[in-house]
Amino acid sequence: MSDFTKEQVERYSRHIILPEVGGKGQRSICEARVLVLGAGGLGSPAAYYLAAAGVGHLGIVDSDTVDLSNIQRQVLHTTADIGRPKTVSAEEKLRAVNPEIEVRTYQTRLTSENIMDVIRDYEIVVDGTDNFPTRFLVNDACYIAKKPMVHGAILRFEGQLLTMIPDEGPCYRCIFREPPPPGLVPNCRQAGILGAVAGVIGSLQATEVLKLILNKGEPLMGRLLLYDALSARFRVVNTKRDPECPICGKNPSITGLVDYDQACSLGSRCEGEVVGE
């Protein structure tokens, strides 16, 4: 505890008194490097809780600006932020909640050409992306770079969550082989989203990240968590690595990164589409 200031001890006191965290665990949190992809409905609560928890190095990726329709669920932003880049708004709010942390922003759309450079300096990736092409790109990049990824998606009154740890459990492609044809699955602009559902799934993503940092509990590896807000029920679907998976299977056919046709850009007014089981 001697390496914490008096103010830090007070700030993180509710963590430190947890036997599963303690001073050593809080130090691990303060030294962790986490990248949040998307400063929208999922990235907002995830980044907020990670910053408050003391994650020392947070990266935020988004290419969009704040729109009035975002405010209903994207809690990093306020009405006064309309028209501002989401990365600028996000950095401002995260530094306000915890001035001790380092926040680095990337005002860009992820592509096969830049994603490896973006994720290189981080230990864990939070996938709050808003479209299937980017989501598959993120999965492939994280697997190739051997970075754990915590995925979330939301639509209407539902959400889903899973954690991918390369070579230890199934990846996103083991469960969902390839992006669906454009227009097959509606997005949030077409089907809507109950704002609070984004808060539930984004908060769970932050929880998964903290568990990984602390090496405590059971991450959602090999388990797809499904949330139905209307029935107030969580359900877990067990999943396994697919030996025929094109990227993590026995004979991978994907050995590099490719760009799929973008259905919508990263950060654009919807936060992922929940897909069928």
C-alpha positions, 0 to 999 in steps of 0.5 A: 500500500505504500506506493499509493497516495492517500488520495488513491487509497481513498479513491479506490478504497472499495476495491482495496477492501475486497480480498479478491482485489486488495492493494496488489490487484488495484495496482494491476488495474492502475497499470493495465492498458485497455482499448475500447472500440467505439464511444457509443452505447456500449463503449460509453459505460464500459469506458466510464467504469474502467476509468473510474476503476483506475485502469491506467491507460485507456484507448478510445477509438471512434470516427463519428461525431455526437448526434442528438439521437445518441444521447438517449444511450451514449452516456459519455456525451451530453446535449452540449457535445452535439457536433463534437467528435466522440473521441474528444467528448469521451476523453473530456468525460473520462479525465473528469471522472479520473484525472490520474489515468492516461487517455489516448484517442483515435479519431479513425475508422478501423481498417485492415491497414491500421488496426494492428497498429492501434491494438498493439500497445494494449493488453485487452480489447473491448469490442463496442463496434456497431457493425458486422464487418468491423466486428469480424475484422476486430476478432481476426486482428485480436486473434492474430495479435493474441489479444483477449477481446470482450465482445458486446452487442445490443438490439431492441431489448436484447444484448449479448456478451462473450470473452475471447481469449486466443487459443484458450477458447472459441473466437467470434468466428467459431460461433458466427462464421462470417458476416451476414449479407447486408440488410439481413439483420436490422441495426439500431436505427432500423429496429431501435434500442432501449437505452438502458440495455446498452448500459447493462451490456457495457457495464458487463463488458467492463466487469469482464475486463476487470476480471481478466486484469485481476485473473479472478472469477470465470470469464465468459470464455466458451459461454455466450451470455444472452440478456432479455430485458423484457423478461429480465432474464439472463441465459448462457449458451455454452460454446466450443472452439470449432476445429473448422474455424477459418482463423483459429481452427486446425487448418486456418484459411484466414492468415491475414486481415481483409476489409469487408464491405462496411454496412456503417462506420464505427461509431455511427448511431447504432451499437451492434446487432444481436444475431441469432444463436 
